[in-house]
Structure formats: structure tokens, C-alpha cells
């Protein structure tokens, strides 16, 4: 049975009570009013009923909010060196990610089951021009001059963040990676972050996997800049999942949270002119699913259960789609909001603290739609419910 109350619609202000009992046209008994002819009562009743239904149907439009389900296409980019994530697992991850996205942002989203792509075939999509652009920004090996330049770029990136320096310092100290005094300057913080990232990255260059090669093996697959530029290839999915670790140092996009993880990026969202939402998101599942010695030196939490891995992956996806769909930034230190980046690789601690609807724009300038700082030509594709 359908009722206005059950559907969330307002009931009409007047009752619909159609008395269509006819009469012979004679006057009623004394003291009672004359009844209208049968046809007049029917017309009046039908008109009132029609107006009531119109009122019910259009009542929600007074508070017009886009509640359509956001469609997302996806792909899984696999590197055989880092094990296989089964199709059924990927399907469960994306389904859970859609549920978590709705919990955090109040918007429905549907994610297509990921199609599997081989990583070598994906990197074959890079044109010589894109490869030149990516390679020109990679610091491998770093020099004293490039480290100084990166420190300068890190300081500029910290200043550009909508979060305050105090919030950034609190984020670093809470992570446990290292501690800085509250009166630390932005330049000093930037230098410390760069040097910490350099030291932590060594584990990925020296710790071998089962095939005898280190995580960083001389291919460009680990390079952040290639993944940043992936949406500029002919591929046009909205979301890319991968088991490939994205761990590197480059001049392009230094970030406080990546530095604290030794250069590991869990995800990135980049402009994509030919994509439906104007950007595309990449999520690396390596730090959650891998069990090699290199990642375990940084990820200090106890082993994850299968259900935990799916939950942590879903929350990272929801974070990146928050960038993509609403262009939200990073509200450093607001632990309950999914847009606060994971501190180091503390996925369990992070997911336990997340709350529904904790990313209101009144909580931080970083949570205002458009705060992510994409180029001006890329409009915010969707609105957040109030």
C-alpha cells in the first residue's frame, strides 16, 4: 500500500472525503441541507482528489535535492608480482564501497564490477609525450639539489592546503611517525617530511619479494606520476583499483600523508577530460592486501581479517570518490571524516573512528565542495545533501 506518509511526502492539508450519495432532487427533511446532484458531487470530489495528488507529487520539489544514483565504471589493474585479488573479492569491495560512500556522504552510488587489465597493457597506453612528462618529474636517484627543490615544493603544497599549519603539525604528531614542536615553521616541517620519506623509502628498494626483486624493481609501475597521468591516456574508467604499490618520490605532487608512509600513495584523483565526472580515481590496495616484509615494516597493525581488508579498501575508495564527486579536500585531524587521510598505514584505527555524515563543510574549509583545487574548468559534478 502506498501512502504519502510512507513515501516521505506531505499529506494534503485538506481531507479527501467524497460523499457521492445521490437523491431524487427533492428537498431533505427539515433542518438538513440540500444534497448536490450526483454528477456535481462526483466532479467536485474528483477535482479535489486530483489537486491533492498533485500537491503530494510536487511537495518534494520545494526542497529540490539531487538524489539520483551516481554511476561509476571501474577496472582492476593487476601486477602478477603482488598476488591476485579474486573477482569475487573485488566485487564485494566495490559493493561495500558504495554502501560506505552513501553512509558518509548521503548520496547513492553504483560501481560496476571491475574489469581486469594487465598492468603492462595499461602502461602501453602512455604516449611518448606522457612518458616524458612523468619521467621528468621523478626523483630517482635524488640529489641534494633535487631534495632542496622538493622541500620547497612540499612547503608550497602545505601552504596551499585549506587546513592550517597547526592542524598539519597535529596530524604528523598523532601519526606517531615523528614529532615536531607546535611552533615549527612550514619550511621546517616540509624539510622534515621530505627527509623522513627518503629514509622510509629505502625499505622498498632493498627488501626482496619471492621473485628476488625488490618492491621497486626498475619498472615505472610504482611511480606516482604515471598513475597521476593515467586518466590522460585513452582509458576512460571512473575508478581504477590495483594491487600495484604506488611508492615513489617526485617533484610533481608532494603530500604530507604520503611522506609519512615512506612515499606510499593509497590513491589519487586526477583530471580526465573524457571521463563522465571530469576526473578519475586510482586506488592502490597493496598496503592493505600485501603481506611482504617491506610493507610490514611500515604497517605495524596486527594482521587483517578478510572482512577488515574489504572494509579498509572500501573506505579508501569512498575517500577518493569524495574527491571525484564533490571535489573535497583533506581536513587533517578530523578523524571521524573519511576525507581525513589515513595516518601512516593505520587502516584499522582509521576505519574504527569514521562516522556517518562527519564531513560537513562547516567543520573545515577543506570540506567545502571544490576545495580539492582541480583546474577551474572542472566543475563540481554533484551536490551534497544538506
N, C-alpha and C positions, 0 to 999 in steps of 0.2 A: 504494500500500500504506500502510495506517495502522498506526503503531506508537506505543507510549507515549512512546518517546524522541523521535520526530519531532514529536509534539504538545506536547512540553514537560511531559507528565505523568510522574509517577514510576512505574517498573515495580513490580509486586508483589514482596514480599520472598520469596515462595516461588515455585518453578518450577511451571509447568503442564505436566505430563508424564503423559499418560493412557495407561496400559498396559491395554488392554481385550481382550487376547488371552484367549480362553476356554479351558476344559479340560473333560474328561469327568467331573470330580468325583472322579477317582482321585488318590491321593497322588503327589506328584512323586518323582523319583528321590532317593535318599538324599542328605542334605546340602542339599537345596533346600527352600525354604518352600512351603507350600501356596498355590496361587493362589486368589484370591477368585472366587466365581461371576461370570460375565459381567455380570449385571444389577447386582450390588453395585459392581463396578468402574466401570461407567458412571455410576451415581448419584453415587459419590464424586467422580469426575472432573468431572462437570457442576457439582456443588456448589462444588468448588474453583475451577473456571473462573469461575462466576458471582460468587463472592466476590472473585476477582481483578479482574474487570471493574468491580465496584462500587468497589473500592479505587482503581482508575485513574480512574474517573469523578469521584470525590469528593475526590481528593487536592488539586486546586487550590483547593477551598473552604476549606482550612485557612489559606490566605493570601488571603482574600477581598478582592479589589480590583475596583472597578467599571471594567470595560474596555469598556463599551458605547460605541458611536459617538455623539457628541453632535450632534443635528440643529440646523442654523441656517438660518433663512429670510432672504432678502436682497432688497434693492431698490436701484436706482440712480436718484438724483435728479439730473436734468440741467438745467443752465442753458445755453441755446444761446450765450450771450455768451462762454463759455470753451471752445468747441470740443466735439467729440463724441468719446467713447470708445466704440469699437465693441463690440457684444455679444460677439464672439469674444474680444476683449481682456479684457473683464470676466470672462468665463468662465475664461480662463486665469489671471487674477489670483486668483479665488476658489479654484480648484483648487490653485494654488501655496500660497495662504494656509493651506489645510487641511493640506498637507504640512509647511509650516513650523511650524504650531501643534503637530503631532504630534512634530516634531523637538525643539522647545523644551520641551514640557510632557509628552510621553509619552502623550498621550490622542488617540484617533481623533476626528475631527470631519468632518462633511459639510456643505457650504454649497450650498444650492440656487442655480441660476443666477439672477442678479439680474433682476427685472422693472423696466422703465424707467418712471419717473414724472416728469412735468414739474414743475419747481420751483414754478411759480405754483399748480398744483393742490395740491401738498403744503402750501404756506403758506396756502392757503384752508382747510385743516383746523384752523387755530388759531382757537379761540373768542375772543370779545372779552375774556374773563377772562384767558386765557393771554397774549394780546397786551398787555394792561395790565400783567401781571406782568413780562413781558420788557422792555417799554419803560421801566418804572420803574427798571430796573437798568442801563440803557445810559448810558454817559458820552459823549455826543456833542452839542455840544462839551464837553470837560472844563473845569471851573473850578478855581480854586486850592483852593476848599473840597472839591470832589469828588476832586481829586488827593490832598489830605491824607487824606481818608477812605479812598481806595483804598490808599494807602501803609500805613495802619493795618490794613486788611483783608489786604493782602499779608503783613505781618508775622505776623498771626494764622494765615494759611494756612501759612507756613513753619514756625511753631511746632507746628502740628498734624501736619505731615508726620512719618512714622515715621523718616525719615532725620535725621541730626544736622546742626547748623549747619555743622560743618566739612566734611561731605560736600556740602552745598549750595554752600558757597564754592568747593570744589574743582571742582564741576560748572560753575559760572559761569566760573572761570578757564580750565578746559580747553576751554570752548566758543569762546574767543577773542573773544567779543562785547565784553567789557571785563574789567578786572582789579580785584580787591578784595583788600586785605590779609587775612591769615589771622585777625587779631584783630577783624575787622569785626563789629559788633553786628547782631542780626537786624533791628532797626529801620532801621539804616543800609543794610543790604543790600536791604531792601524798598523804601526810597525810591529807591535807585539803579536797581532793576529797573523801577519804575513810570516814572521819567523816561526811561530808555532805551527802553521800549516806546512811549511817546508820541512820541519823536523818530523812531523807525523806522517808525511807522505812517503818517507823512506821505507816504511814497512811494506808498502805496496810495490816498491821497486826491488825489494830484497827477499821477500817471503815467497817461496815457490809453491805452486799448486801441484796436483798429482802428475801433470804432464811435464813437470820440471821447470816450467816457465813461471815468472813472477806474474802477479795480477796485471801490472803494467808491463806489457810484453813487446813494445815497439810498434804495434799497430796503432792507428788513430782511434780505435774503438772506445778507448777510455777518455778521450779528450772532450771536455765540456763544450768547447766552441763548435765542434762538429754537431753535437746534439742541439745546441742553440740554433744552428743554421739548418737543421733537418727540415723545418717547415718551408724552407725556400727551395727545396727540391720539388719534383713533380708529385711526390706523395701528398695526399690531402686528407688524411685522417685527423680527427679532432684530438685523439688521445693515443699515445704510444706507451706501452709497457715494455720493459726489457729486463733481462736477467744480467745484463752487462753492467759492471761497475763504471760509474762516471766519476773519475777521480783524477784531477789534474790541477795545474796552475797556469793561469793565462792573464793577459793584460785586459781582456775584454770585460768580464763581469765579476769582480771580486765581491765576496759577501761574507759577512760576519759568521753566519751559521755554517757555511761550507768550510771556512778556515778552521773552525773549532772541531771539525770532523776529519781533519787532515786532508782536505781537498775533496771529500766525498760530496756529491750532489745527489739528493734523493729525487729531485725533479726540477723542471724548468718549464716555463711557458713563454713562447716567443711569437712574434707577429707572423701571420700566414695570410697573404693576400688572397689566396684561392681557397681558403677554408671557410666554412659556413659561419663561424663565430669571430673571424678576424684574427684568431690566434690558434695555436696548437700546443698541447701539453705533453711533456715527456716525463715518465716516472720510472726510476730505476728501482727494482725490487731486490737488488743484490744485497744491500745492507741488512735486509730483513730475512731473506731466504738462504744466504750463503752461510757455510759453516767452516770456511777455511781459516787458517791460523792468522792471516793478515787482518781480516775483519774482526776476529775475536779479540785482537789486541786493542781495538778501539771500542767495540760494542761489548761493554762489560756486564750487561744484564745476563741473568741465567737463561738457559736455552728456552726458546719459544715453543709453545704447542702449535699444532696446525691451526686451531681456531684463532690463536693470538696472531699468527702470521697474516692470516686473512684480514683480521681487524686492522692491524697496523698498516697493511698495504692499502686497505680501503680508505683509511684516514689520510694517507699521503695523496691519494687520488683526489679525495674531496678538497684537500688543500689546493692542489694545482688547478682544479676546476673552479675554485673560488677566484683564483687569478683570472682564469679564462672567461668565465661568465659574467663576473661583476667587476673585474679589474681591481680587486682588493690588494692592499699591500701587506706588510708584515708588522703586526702590532707586538713588538718584542716585549715579553714579560707578562702578557695577558694569557696565562696558562690555559684558561678554560676555552679559549677560542682556537679553532682548528687552523686559523691563518698564522698563528704563532709557530715559527719553525721548530722542528724537533731539536732539542739541545743535544749536541754530540750525536749519539745514536741511542738515546734513551727512549725507545719506542713504547715500552711498557708503561713507564712513568708518565709519558706524554698522553697516551690514549686514556689512561685512568682518570686524568684530570679534565678531559674535554667535556663540555656541557652543551646542551641544546640551546640554540639561539643566543650564544655568548659573544657574537661578533657584531653587535650593534655599532653603528657608526658614531654614536655618542661616546663610545669607550676609548676611541683613539682616532686621530686623523688618518692613520693607515687603513682604517676600515670604512672610509668613505669611498663609494664606487668611483673608479677612475684613479685612485691613489697609487696604483701599481706603476704608473708612469709610462705606459705604452705611447708610441708616437701619436700625435694629435689626430691623425686621420683614422685611427681605430676607435670607433665608438664603443661605449659600454653596451654589450649586446642584450643584457637582460636586467630587469629591476628586482630588487629585494623587497619582500613583503614588509610592511610596516608593523 
